[in-house]
Amino acid sequence: MLSAIGDDPAREGLLETPRRISDMYVEIFEGLGADPREHLKVGFEVAHDEMVILRNIPFYSMCEHHFLPFHGEAHVGYIPDGRVVGVSKLARVVEGYARRPQIQEQLTSQIAEAIMEVLKPDGVGVVIEAEHLCMTMRGVRKPGSRMITSAMRGDFRDSHVTRAEFLSLLQGKG
């Protein structure tokens, strides 16, 4: 890669760069060797059947098309059907799927599907807002542009009232 861009791989400042890049990719893509659903298997039986939301979960991922980062915030909500998980588990699921070569649309769906599959809640809503460096620093070069994706399952998809409540709680002081 260094030779392809016209630099000298033998230059002092670049001697360790291939190793550092390799180490970085192992860290960035550590989600490939893990199943994020595992984080959801430790939960609690609770009589709570109202919406649970964790918003503003920061994440970093890599666009699988250009291997450039995209980053932003994920917002995850679900309606328990007798079972809840510790709040950090939702953030760990986001992190686990984000640490893979990825596209945002797929990331959003993977998070929603994992929660539906493991917790079996009445519904799940996931909204992700992110900036994609493959679009902001190259190509069309539109810094500040952010893409928003959503995945609604169960009551979040079927009930416009539930969906509206979720989206309004993401907006404000809730």
N, C-alpha and C positions, 0 to 999 in steps of 0.2 A: 504494500500500500504506500509506504514511504517513497519507494522508487517511482511508483506510478504517478505520484503528484509532483515529481521532480526534485525531491529532497534526497539527501545523502544519508542512508541508514547507518553509516559508519561515523557520522558526526557525533561529537561528544554528548550533546544534549539528547540525542535520539537512541543511544546505545541500549538503554533499558526500556525504551518505549514499547517494543513488542511484548515484553513480559508484563508491563504495567497494563497494557490494553487487554491482554489475555486475562489477567487477574480481575480487571474491572468487569469484563463480560461475564465471568463466573459469578461475581456478586450480583450484577444487574439482572441476570437471568436465573437466579436461584429458584424461582418459582417453577421452572421446568421440572425439577426433581421432586416436587412436593404436590400433595393434594390439598388445596386450600379448604376443602369441605371438612377435613379432619378437625379444624378449629371449631367447627359447629357441633361436634359430637359431645362436648362437655357442656351440659346445660342444666337448667333447673325447672322442676315442675312448679308452676306458679298459676294462680287463678287470674292472672292479668290477661284481659282480652281486648285491650285498647292498643292503639298504634304506638310503636316504639320506633324512634328515629335517632340515628346518629348522622349528623351532618358535618360538612366541612372536613372530610377525611382527606388530607393531602396524599397524593400519590405521584409516582414517576414511572413511566413505562417507555418502551421503545417501539416505534412504528416498524412493523415487520416489512414494510415496503422500502424504506430508506435507511433503516437502522439509525434514526435520529430520535431524540426524546420527544415525548409529549407528556405534559404534566398538568395537574389541576386538582380539583376536589371532587370527591364522590359523596353522595348523600344516599343513605340506605335506610329504608323503613320497612317494617313488617307488622302484621297483626298476629300475635301469638295465638295458638290454639292449645293453650295449656303448658307450653314449653318456651322458655326464654334462654338466651345465652348471655354471658358476660359481655359488656359493651366492647371490650377490646377485641373480642372474637370477630365482630363485624369488620373492624379495621384490618384485622389479620387476613380476612378473606379478600378484601380489596387488594391488600399488599401482595398476597399470594398469586392472584391472577394478573396483577399489573407487572410483576417481575417475570414477564415472558415476552418474546417478540409478539406483537399484538396490534390489533386495531381497536379503536375506542368502542365501536358498535359491538364487537364481540366481547370486549371486557365487560361492558354494561350487562349484556345478557348472561354471561357466565356467572357473575355475582348473583343476579336474581335467581337463576336456575339452581345454584348451589344452596341458597337459603331455602327455596321451595322444596328441594329434594330432601334436605337433611332435617330441617325444623318442621316441615309440613304445616306452615302457618296458613291462616285464612287468606293472606295476600302479602305480596312483596312489591315495593317500589324502589327503583334505583335510578338516580339521575347523576350524570357525570358531565362536568364542564371542564374543558381542557384546551390548552394552547399546544399546537403541534409545530415543532421546530422545522419539520419537513416543509411546512407551508410559510412559516414566518421568517426563517433565515435564508431560505433558498426558494426556488420556484417562483411562485407569485409574489413572495416577499410582502406579506401583510401582517406585520407585528401587531399584537393586541387582539387579533381575531381569535375567538374561542368557539369551539364546537360543543354543542350540548346534545347528549343522547339520553334516552330514557328506556327503561324496561319495566313494564307493569305486568304483574301476574296476580291471579286470583281476584280478590275484592278490589285491588287497585286498578285492575283492568275492567272489571265488570260493573263497578259502581262509580258513576261520575262524582258522587258526593265524597266517597273515600279518596278518590284520586285528587279532587279539588282540595280536600283538607290537607293531604300530604304536601301537595305543591305549595299551598299557602303557608304551611309551617316551615317550609324551606326558605321562603322569602323573608319572613319577618322575625319578630321577636317571640313568635309562637306562644 
